[in-house]
Amino acid sequence: MEIERPNAQQQPNPEELKDLEQLRAVLERAIADGVISSSEIEAYKMQAWADGKITPQELALYQELVLSKITAGELSWDLT
């Protein structure tokens, strides 16, 4: 019997890996000064949505580079 898991996380294809690398670069530039602004968040969103979808890997990258650092006090918001 074969079990299908349609919601199981798949490995990214080469194009998605390239997108992830570009997205990582956007986020790393955004957090380099220890503050993330609303315009930097918008730049992330535009890059993440460039292919018309947001993948679990893209969300995990945002969690790793932004949200976890805000929670740890290593990064702050500048939403002005």
Protein Blocks (a to p, Z undefined) as FASTA:
>chain_A
ZZddfkbccdddfklmmmmmmmmmmmmmmmmnopacfklmmmmmmmmmmnopacfklmmm
mmmmmmmmmmnopaccdfZZ
